[in-house]
Amino acid sequence: MLTDFAELLELDRRAVALSVELIAPITPDDLSRPTPCAGWDLATLIAHMTAQHRGFAAAADGHGADPEPWQPVPAADPVAAYRSAAAEVLAAFPAAGNTAFTMPELGSRTVPATMAVGFHLVDYVVHAWDVATARGVAFDPAPELVAACLPIALAVPDDDQRLAPGAPFGPAVPAGEAATPLDRLLTALGRDPAR
């Protein structure tokens, strides 16, 4: 995992910007498109991504244990709501400094800001792929984004917790010998790059 917090913040900013770019052209007619996230359409995925930004922003502000900001809320304009939440989290992370974050899924345990932002980075590179796949458009993130995410993703335990309802990732999928770093990132988190 990256230990230079400023570098990590910049990579996260780039991942979030990429996700905003992919979500910006989505129209109401697109919201029912299926995504690689089992049972989720684009509307559900965008609502989740929006809530995660707000939750991470609350965590950066010292209020991560409050479950309310983490809950998806339907928005009249999901694209505008997403853009607003993205701006919120990008402002919150640098303002927090390298402090400990609390997040509901971790219970009372805290994690260093570098770890929390690393989790966020992985989420938004992978969810950007989810959005691109649902839209049927190419996804070609910068190699340094994938390189920063891969060791974090590979460190996520691939155990029975991934089978639980609401688990953030499905069981890992075999990557294959010709897998690219992006393929390895996606398969480590239960995605099928061949979609």
C-alpha positions in Angstrom: 0.0 0.0 0.0 1.1 3.5 -0.7 2.5 5.3 2.4 2.9 8.8 0.8 -0.5 10.3 1.7 -0.2 13.2 -0.7 0.4 10.8 -3.6 -2.4 8.6 -2.5 -4.8 11.6 -2.3 -3.8 12.5 -5.9 -4.4 9.0 -7.2 -7.8 8.9 -5.4 -8.7 12.3 -6.9 -7.9 10.9 -10.4 -10.0 7.8 -9.8 -13.0 9.9 -8.6 -12.6 12.2 -11.6 -12.6 9.2 -13.9 -15.8 8.0 -12.3 -17.4 11.4 -12.6 -16.5 11.5 -16.3 -18.1 8.1 -16.9 -21.3 9.0 -15.0 -21.7 12.4 -16.5 -23.3 11.3 -19.8 -25.8 8.9 -18.1 -29.4 9.8 -18.9 -32.6 8.6 -17.1 -33.0 6.0 -19.8 -29.7 4.5 -18.9 -30.4 4.0 -15.2 -32.1 0.6 -15.6 -29.0 -0.9 -17.4 -27.7 -3.9 -15.5 -24.2 -3.7 -14.0 -21.6 -6.3 -13.1 -22.7 -5.9 -9.5 -25.2 -8.8 -9.0 -28.8 -7.5 -8.9 -27.8 -3.9 -9.3 -28.8 -1.5 -12.2 -27.0 1.8 -12.8 -29.4 3.7 -10.6 -28.6 1.4 -7.6 -24.8 1.5 -8.3 -24.7 5.3 -8.6 -26.8 5.6 -5.4 -24.3 3.3 -3.7 -21.3 5.2 -5.0 -22.8 8.5 -3.9 -23.5 7.2 -0.4 -20.0 5.8 -0.1 -18.5 9.2 -1.0 -20.7 10.8 1.7 -19.8 8.1 4.2 -16.1 8.5 3.6 -16.4 12.3 3.8 -18.2 11.9 7.2 -15.4 9.5 8.3 -12.8 12.0 7.3 -14.7 14.6 9.4 -14.6 12.2 12.4 -18.2 11.0 12.1 -17.7 7.7 10.2 -19.4 5.6 12.9 -22.7 7.3 12.1 -24.5 4.9 9.6 -26.7 7.6 8.2 -24.3 9.2 5.6 -23.5 5.7 4.3 -27.1 4.9 3.3 -28.1 5.3 -0.3 -30.8 7.9 -0.8 -32.8 8.2 -4.1 -32.0 11.4 -5.9 -34.1 13.3 -8.4 -30.9 13.8 -10.4 -28.5 11.0 -9.6 -25.8 12.4 -11.8 -25.8 15.8 -10.1 -26.0 14.1 -6.6 -23.0 11.9 -7.6 -21.0 14.9 -8.7 -21.8 16.8 -5.5 -20.8 13.8 -3.3 -17.6 13.4 -5.2 -16.7 17.0 -4.6 -17.5 16.6 -0.9 -15.2 13.6 -0.4 -12.4 15.1 -2.4 -12.5 18.2 -0.2 -12.8 16.1 3.0 -9.8 13.8 2.6 -7.1 16.5 2.5 -8.7 18.5 5.3 -8.7 15.4 7.5 -4.9 14.9 7.4 -3.5 11.5 8.2 -5.9 10.7 11.1 -7.8 7.5 12.0 -11.1 6.8 10.2 -14.1 4.9 11.6 -16.5 3.1 9.3 -19.6 1.1 10.2 -18.5 -2.1 8.5 -15.4 -2.1 10.7 -17.3 -1.8 13.9 -15.5 0.2 16.6 -12.1 -0.5 15.0 -10.4 2.5 13.3 -8.0 2.5 10.4 -5.3 5.0 9.4 -6.3 7.5 6.8 -3.9 6.0 4.3 -5.7 2.7 4.5 -9.2 4.3 4.3 -8.3 6.4 1.3 -6.7 3.3 -0.2 -10.0 1.4 0.2 -11.8 4.4 -1.4 -9.3 4.4 -4.3 -9.9 0.7 -5.0 -13.7 1.2 -4.8 -13.7 4.0 -7.3 -11.4 2.4 -9.9 -13.4 -0.9 -9.7 -16.8 0.9 -9.7 -15.7 3.1 -12.6 -15.2 -0.2 -14.5 -18.6 -1.3 -13.4 -20.1 1.9 -14.8 -18.1 1.7 -18.0 -19.2 -2.0 -18.5 -22.8 -1.1 -17.9 -22.6 1.7 -20.4 -20.8 -0.5 -22.9 -17.8 2.0 -23.2 -14.1 1.3 -23.0 -12.3 1.5 -19.7 -8.6 2.3 -19.7 -7.5 3.7 -16.4 -3.9 5.0 -16.0 -1.5 2.2 -15.2 -0.5 3.9 -11.9 -4.1 3.8 -10.7 -4.3 0.0 -11.2 -0.8 -0.5 -9.8 -1.8 1.3 -6.6 -5.0 -0.6 -6.3 -3.7 -4.1 -7.0 -1.9 -4.9 -3.8 -4.8 -3.5 -1.7 -7.2 -5.7 -3.6 -5.0 -8.8 -3.3 -4.8 -8.3 0.5 -8.6 -8.5 0.9 -9.4 -11.9 2.4 -11.1 -14.3 0.0 -13.1 -16.1 2.5 -16.7 -17.0 3.4 -17.5 -13.4 4.3 -17.6 -12.7 0.6 -20.7 -15.0 0.4 -22.6 -13.1 3.0 -25.6 -10.9 1.9 -24.4 -7.4 1.2 -20.7 -8.4 1.0 -18.7 -5.6 -0.8 -17.0 -8.1 -3.0 -17.8 -11.5 -4.5 -15.4 -14.5 -4.3 -12.3 -14.0 -6.4 -12.4 -15.3 -10.0 -9.4 -17.1 -11.7 -7.5 -14.5 -13.6 -5.8 -16.6 -16.2 -2.2 -16.6 -17.4 -2.7 -13.7 -19.9 -4.4 -11.5 -17.3 -3.5 -7.8 -17.4 -3.0 -5.9 -14.1 -6.5 -4.5 -14.5 -7.9 -8.1 -15.0 -6.1 -9.2 -11.9 -7.6 -6.3 -9.9 -11.1 -7.1 -11.1 -10.9 -10.8 -10.6 -9.4 -10.4 -7.1 -12.7 -8.6 -6.2 -15.0 -11.1 -7.9 -15.5 -9.4 -11.3 -15.3 -11.1 -14.7 -13.2 -8.8 -17.0 -14.6 -10.7 -20.0 -18.0 -9.1 -19.5 
